[in-house]
Amino acid sequence: MKPFNLAESRIAERARCRQYVNRRLRSILLLVILTVAVAVTSYSCDVAIVRAKSTYITSELADVTSRCVELKREIASIKERSGQRNWQRQLSNQSERLLDVLGAILTSVPSDVWLSRVQSSEKDSSVTLEAQASSFESLSRFIDALRRSGKFSEVRLANSKVSELGDGLLVDFSLNSYMRAQAGGASATSAAATTEQVPEIKGGL
């Protein structure tokens, strides 16, 4: 029978403990490696998802910006076309009004009255006339004709000046009046137009 050796038994027990500890350490190390790998994989996936979302948001933002720029251009184009139509409508209204004023005046002026200036204001529908007449009788006939035309109201003599011209007289005068509102929306047309004055007509008519 072999004698029992206590030292050998302790050495063997120590070796078994070391093997057990080594296995535990390897298991813990493997678990740590797996945990780190899972964490790295999860982080990589999150980063990829965030990058994909960021790319998508950037693309959508660029698309929205492009649409906003396109809408601004369309709005500017619409405003420009609307401004052109309003300007053309305003010019047409002013031209019709000017022609109406001139037509009413020309049908009322006597042969011995000479117009030198006609001015019409869209703001208050006022009309200012400057002219010359061969006599006060001619001036009176001109005022009466303007009143009878039905186009003007409050025809008033603003001033007059008499000067000698050879064997006769020459009366320089100015008249102030207002255009009557016409039926069928003339007041609406006047309200829609601007307050700019109709260009002056100078020279003999």
C-alpha positions as CSV (number, residue, x, y, z in Angstrom):
1,M,0.0,0.0,0.0
2,K,1.3,3.4,-1.1
3,P,1.7,5.8,1.8
4,F,-0.5,9.0,1.8
5,N,1.4,12.1,0.8
6,L,-0.3,15.3,2.1
7,A,1.9,17.6,0.0
8,E,0.9,15.9,-3.2
9,S,-2.7,16.1,-2.2
10,R,-2.5,19.9,-1.6
11,I,-0.7,20.4,-4.9
12,A,-3.4,18.5,-6.8
13,E,-6.1,20.4,-5.0
14,R,-4.4,23.7,-5.8
15,A,-4.2,22.7,-9.5
16,R,-7.9,21.9,-9.6
17,C,-8.7,25.2,-8.0
18,R,-6.5,27.0,-10.5
19,Q,-8.3,25.2,-13.4
20,Y,-11.7,26.1,-11.9
21,V,-10.7,29.7,-11.5
22,N,-9.3,29.8,-15.1
23,R,-12.5,28.4,-16.4
24,R,-14.5,31.0,-14.6
25,L,-12.2,33.8,-15.8
26,R,-12.5,32.5,-19.4
27,S,-16.3,32.5,-19.0
28,I,-16.3,36.0,-17.6
29,L,-14.0,37.2,-20.3
30,L,-16.2,35.6,-22.9
31,L,-19.3,37.2,-21.4
32,V,-17.5,40.6,-21.4
33,I,-16.5,40.1,-25.0
34,L,-20.0,39.2,-26.0
35,T,-21.4,42.2,-24.1
36,V,-19.0,44.5,-25.7
37,A,-19.7,43.0,-29.2
38,V,-23.4,43.4,-28.6
39,A,-22.9,47.0,-27.4
40,V,-20.7,47.8,-30.4
41,T,-23.2,46.2,-32.8
42,S,-26.1,48.1,-31.2
43,Y,-24.2,51.4,-31.3
44,S,-23.3,50.8,-34.9
45,C,-27.0,50.0,-35.7
46,D,-28.1,53.2,-33.9
47,V,-25.5,55.3,-35.7
48,A,-26.6,53.8,-39.0
49,I,-30.3,54.5,-38.2
50,V,-29.4,58.1,-37.1
51,R,-27.4,58.6,-40.2
52,A,-30.2,57.3,-42.4
53,K,-32.8,59.5,-40.6
54,S,-30.4,62.5,-40.9
55,T,-30.0,61.8,-44.6
56,Y,-33.7,61.5,-45.1
57,I,-34.4,64.6,-43.1
58,T,-31.7,66.5,-45.1
59,S,-33.3,65.3,-48.4
60,E,-36.8,66.3,-47.2
61,L,-35.5,69.7,-46.1
62,A,-33.8,70.3,-49.4
63,D,-37.0,69.3,-51.2
64,V,-39.1,71.7,-49.0
65,T,-36.6,74.5,-49.6
66,S,-36.7,73.9,-53.3
67,R,-40.5,74.0,-53.2
68,C,-40.5,77.2,-51.2
69,V,-38.2,78.8,-53.7
70,E,-40.5,77.6,-56.5
71,L,-43.6,78.9,-54.7
72,K,-41.9,82.3,-54.1
73,R,-41.1,82.5,-57.9
74,E,-44.7,81.6,-58.7
75,I,-46.1,84.2,-56.2
76,A,-43.7,86.9,-57.6
77,S,-44.8,86.0,-61.2
78,I,-48.5,86.1,-60.1
79,K,-48.0,89.5,-58.4
80,E,-46.2,90.8,-61.5
81,R,-49.0,89.7,-63.8
82,S,-51.6,91.1,-61.4
83,G,-49.8,94.4,-61.3
84,Q,-49.6,94.5,-65.1
85,R,-53.3,93.8,-65.4
86,N,-54.1,96.5,-62.7
87,W,-51.9,99.0,-64.5
88,Q,-53.5,98.2,-67.8
89,R,-57.0,98.5,-66.3
90,Q,-56.1,101.8,-64.6
91,L,-54.6,103.2,-67.8
92,S,-57.7,102.2,-69.7
93,N,-60.0,103.8,-67.1
94,Q,-57.9,107.0,-67.1
95,S,-57.8,107.1,-70.9
96,E,-61.6,106.6,-71.1
97,R,-62.1,109.3,-68.5
98,L,-59.7,111.7,-70.3
99,L,-61.5,111.1,-73.6
100,D,-64.8,111.7,-71.9
101,V,-63.6,114.9,-70.4
102,L,-62.1,116.2,-73.7
103,G,-65.2,115.1,-75.7
104,A,-67.5,117.0,-73.4
105,I,-65.3,120.1,-73.5
106,L,-64.8,120.1,-77.3
107,T,-68.5,119.8,-78.0
108,S,-69.1,122.8,-75.7
109,V,-66.4,125.2,-76.7
110,P,-67.5,128.0,-79.0
111,S,-65.5,128.9,-82.1
112,D,-64.3,132.1,-80.5
113,V,-62.9,130.4,-77.4
114,W,-59.4,128.9,-77.5
115,L,-58.3,126.3,-74.9
116,S,-54.7,126.4,-73.7
117,R,-54.7,124.0,-70.8
118,V,-57.0,121.1,-69.5
119,Q,-56.2,119.3,-66.3
120,S,-58.3,116.6,-64.6
121,S,-57.6,115.1,-61.2
122,E,-58.8,111.5,-60.4
123,K,-58.7,112.3,-56.7
124,D,-61.7,114.5,-56.5
125,S,-62.9,114.4,-60.2
126,S,-62.0,118.1,-60.6
127,V,-61.4,119.7,-63.9
128,T,-59.4,122.9,-64.5
129,L,-59.6,124.8,-67.8
130,E,-57.5,127.6,-68.9
131,A,-58.5,129.4,-72.1
132,Q,-58.9,132.7,-74.0
133,A,-62.1,134.2,-75.3
134,S,-62.8,137.1,-77.7
135,S,-65.4,138.5,-75.3
136,F,-67.2,137.9,-72.0
137,E,-70.2,136.9,-74.1
138,S,-68.2,134.1,-75.6
139,L,-67.0,133.1,-72.1
140,S,-70.6,133.1,-70.8
141,R,-71.7,130.9,-73.7
142,F,-68.9,128.5,-73.0
143,I,-69.9,128.2,-69.3
144,D,-73.5,127.7,-70.2
145,A,-72.6,125.0,-72.7
146,L,-70.5,123.1,-70.1
147,R,-73.4,123.2,-67.7
148,R,-75.9,122.0,-70.2
149,S,-73.7,119.1,-71.3
150,G,-74.6,117.2,-68.1
151,K,-70.9,116.1,-67.7
152,F,-69.9,118.8,-65.3
153,S,-71.1,120.2,-62.0
154,E,-70.3,123.5,-60.2
155,V,-68.8,125.2,-63.2
156,R,-67.2,128.3,-61.8
157,L,-65.1,131.1,-63.2
158,A,-61.9,131.1,-61.1
159,N,-60.3,134.2,-62.6
160,S,-60.2,136.4,-65.7
161,K,-58.0,139.0,-67.2
162,V,-58.9,141.4,-70.0
163,S,-56.2,142.6,-72.4
164,E,-56.6,144.7,-75.6
165,L,-55.9,142.9,-78.9
166,G,-55.9,145.3,-81.8
167,D,-59.5,146.7,-82.2
168,G,-61.0,144.0,-79.8
169,L,-60.4,142.4,-76.5
170,L,-58.9,139.2,-75.3
171,V,-60.1,137.6,-72.1
172,D,-57.8,135.2,-70.4
173,F,-59.7,133.0,-67.9
174,S,-59.7,129.8,-66.0
175,L,-62.7,127.6,-64.9
176,N,-63.0,125.1,-62.1
177,S,-65.5,122.3,-62.3
178,Y,-66.2,118.6,-61.4
179,M,-67.1,115.6,-63.5
180,R,-70.5,114.2,-62.7
181,A,-70.6,110.5,-61.6
182,Q,-71.9,108.4,-64.4
183,A,-74.4,105.6,-64.0
184,G,-73.2,102.0,-64.2
185,G,-70.3,102.0,-61.8
186,A,-68.4,105.2,-62.5
187,S,-68.0,105.8,-58.7
188,A,-66.5,102.2,-58.3
189,T,-64.1,102.9,-61.2
190,S,-63.0,106.2,-59.5
191,A,-62.5,104.4,-56.2
192,A,-60.4,101.7,-57.8
193,A,-58.1,104.1,-59.6
194,T,-55.2,105.8,-58.1
195,T,-55.0,109.5,-57.2
196,E,-52.6,110.3,-60.0
197,Q,-53.6,113.2,-62.3
198,V,-54.5,112.8,-65.9
199,P,-51.7,114.3,-68.0
200,E,-52.2,118.0,-68.9
201,I,-53.2,119.0,-72.4
202,K,-51.3,122.1,-73.4
203,G,-51.6,124.1,-76.6
204,G,-54.5,125.4,-78.7
205,L,-57.4,123.1,-79.4
